[in-house]
Amino acid sequence: MGMMIPIDKYGFAIDGTWHTRYLTAWKKAFPNRPTEEAGRFEQSVWCSLTPEWDNWWFGNLGAKPPRLRTLR
């Protein structure tokens, strides 16, 4: 079985051990962009400059990107 992402009752990802694998995949997808642009939690808010890629990555794992999010 593949990686599982914990989700809330609405299907949105919640913080968990998946972030290391997310960051590894993000670095492969965006090798020339600074790591600071990758998605991350800041005080329970998901911050990302690549929301379309986040939708793709989480969707492939059966989840939606974290609910509280902003572009930063």
Backbone as a ProteinNet text record, in pm:
[ID]
protein_1_A
[PRIMARY]
MGMMIPIDKYGFAIDGTWHTRYLTAWKKAFPNRPTEEAGRFEQSVWCSLTPEWDNWWFGNLGAKPPRLRTLR
[TERTIARY]
85.4	0	89.8	47.3	123.2	105.2	160.5	151.8	8.1	-28.3	-160.7	-143.8	-234.4	-233.9	-353.4	-333.2	-447.8	-532.6	-663.4	-755.8	-863.1	-924.3	-1037	-1163.6	-1276.6	-1399.7	-1445	-1383.7	-1417.8	-1316.8	-1213.6	-1114.3	-991.9	-981.3	-865.5	-751	-629.2	-512.8	-489.8	-447.6	-405.9	-258	-191.8	-48	-14.9	97.3	139.5	277.8	313.7	447	464.1	359	365.7	449.6	474.3	539.7	680	754	887.5	878.8	781.1	765.2	714.2	629.9	583.7	703.9	790.8	905.6	1001.1	1022.3	1107.1	1049.6	920.1	854.4	857.1	836.2	835.8	972.1	1079.7	1215.1	1243.8	1190.6	1207.5	1128.5	1009.6	923.8	974.6	1036.8	1083.9	1230.7	1321.6	1461.7	1531.5	1482.4	1549.3	1483.3	1382.9	1315.3	1363.2	1369.3	1414	1314.4	1367.3	1284.2	1183.2	1212.3	1120.6	986	980	853.9	767.2	822.8	745.6	637.6	531.8	424.3	474.1	415.7	453.7	344.5	341	248.5	314.5	241.9	281.7	164.2	178.9	72.3	-60.2	-59.6	-177.9	-235.4	-165.1	-210.1	-112.1	-165.1	-81.4	-43.5	85.9	137	210.1	176.9	237.9	232.6	336.5	338.1	308.4	274.6	244.3	111.5	1.2	-126.9	-175	-148.1	-192.1	-118.5	12.3	90.2	44.1	17.4	-33.7	-162.5	-254.9	-379.9	-351.2	-257.4	-221.3	-161.1	-62.9	7.6	-87	-162.7	-255.5	-364.4	-415.3	-520.2	-477.1	-351.7	-301	-295.1	-299.7	-297	-433.1	-535.5	-671.3	-708.8	-642.2	-672.7	-679.9	-736.1	-733.5	-621.5	-562.6	-462.1	-522.2	-437.7	-490.6	-591.1	-692.9	-806.3	-766.4	-701.5	-662	-533.6	-541.6	-422.7	-415.9	-294.4	-269.5	-151.7	-140.4	-25.7	81.2	191.6	304.9	431.7
-117.6	0	123.8	229.2	353.9	440.9	557.4	652.9	699.3	717	768.1	904.8	994.2	1128	1137.7	1177	1195.4	1312.7	1293.2	1396.4	1424.3	1542.6	1573.7	1513.7	1536.4	1473.4	1524.3	1630.6	1686	1650.3	1573	1529.8	1617.6	1719.8	1808.5	1748	1755.7	1702.6	1777.1	1702.9	1763	1730.6	1805.5	1790.2	1646.3	1601.1	1464.9	1436.5	1310.3	1269.3	1275.4	1304.9	1312.3	1430.4	1530.7	1652.2	1626	1531	1498.9	1448	1362.4	1309.9	1418.5	1505.5	1619.5	1703.1	1737.3	1821.9	1754.8	1625.5	1552.1	1559.4	1536.7	1542.8	1685.2	1783.3	1923.6	1962.9	1921	1953.3	1892.7	1773.1	1710.5	1785.5	1831.5	1902.7	2043.8	2106.2	2245.1	2255.8	2192.4	2187.4	2323.5	2421	2551.5	2657.4	2618.2	2715	2697.5	2805.6	2793	2711.6	2632.9	2547.2	2628	2753.9	2837.5	2854.9	2828.4	2840.9	2716	2607.5	2483.8	2503	2423.7	2431	2397.1	2465.2	2442.3	2498.6	2448.3	2501.4	2614.9	2723.6	2835.5	2863.8	2828.8	2847.6	2790.4	2665.5	2590.2	2637.4	2725	2770.6	2716.2	2650.7	2597.3	2711.1	2733.4	2840.9	2777.5	2821.3	2762.9	2861.4	2859	2939.3	2852.8	2726.6	2635.5	2562.2	2636.9	2572.8	2470.5	2491.7	2395.1	2263.4	2271.6	2150.4	2082.1	2159.4	2102	2024.7	2083.3	2013.4	1879.8	1878.9	1755.6	1653.8	1697.6	1605.3	1544.2	1626.6	1575.4	1490.4	1536.1	1461.6	1321.9	1305.8	1172.2	1080.1	1136.3	1056.8	1054	1098.7	1089.3	1194.4	1308	1414.4	1548.6	1645.2	1784.2	1853.9	1960.8	2034.3	2083.3	2110.4	2156.8	2271.3	2268.8	2360.8	2507.5	2545	2684.6	2706.4	2786.3	2806.5	2947	2985.1	3117	3107.1	3203	3209.2	3294.7	3234	3306.4	3243.2
0	0	0	-70.3	-79.8	42.8	33.7	143.3	162.4	286.5	319	384.4	351.6	410.7	504	629.5	718	668.6	671.2	623.3	727.7	716.6	804.1	742.1	802.5	754.8	618.1	568.8	438	330.2	366.1	269.4	256.6	341.5	337.9	419.6	367.1	437.9	568.3	667.5	793	812.4	895.5	915.1	953.1	903.2	933.9	879.8	880.4	837	685.6	612.4	466.7	417.1	499	451.1	396.1	452.3	401.8	258.3	230.5	94.6	-0.3	49.4	-30.6	-73	22.9	-6.1	-105.4	-92.6	-186.6	-327.4	-341.7	-472.2	-526.9	-440.4	-483.5	-538.7	-470.2	-515.9	-652.8	-679.1	-810.9	-917.2	-882	-977.7	-1006.3	-909.5	-921.4	-880.1	-952.8	-909.3	-904.6	-978.1	-982.4	-894.4	-819.1	-731.8	-588.4	-511.5	-372.6	-289.6	-199.3	-114.2	-33.7	-6.1	72.1	2.4	-128.9	-202.2	-191.6	-140.4	-126.1	-20.1	-30.3	68.3	207.6	305.9	445.1	536	656.2	755.5	830.9	845.5	930.5	1022.6	1150.1	1248.4	1199	1157.5	1113.3	979.9	907.7	775.7	672.5	567.6	461.2	367.8	351.8	267.7	149.4	28.5	-90.1	-205.5	-288	-410.1	-532.7	-510.9	-622	-597.3	-588.1	-553.7	-656.7	-785.5	-885.9	-867.8	-842.6	-820.6	-692.3	-588.6	-463.7	-488.9	-566	-597.9	-664.9	-759	-829.3	-731.9	-651.8	-563.2	-459.7	-389.9	-289.9	-355.8	-470.7	-540	-578.7	-619.7	-653.4	-533.3	-415.5	-293	-224.3	-294.5	-243.3	-141.1	-145	-48	-120	-52	-98	-21.2	-78.5	-1.4	130	230.2	358.5	342.7	427.1	417.9	431.6	538.2	558.7	481	373.7	292.6	236.3	203.9	149.1	53.4	-35.4	-125.2	-59.7	-24.6	35.2	-12
[MASK]
++++++++++++++++++++++++++++++++++++++++++++++++++++++++++++++++++++++++

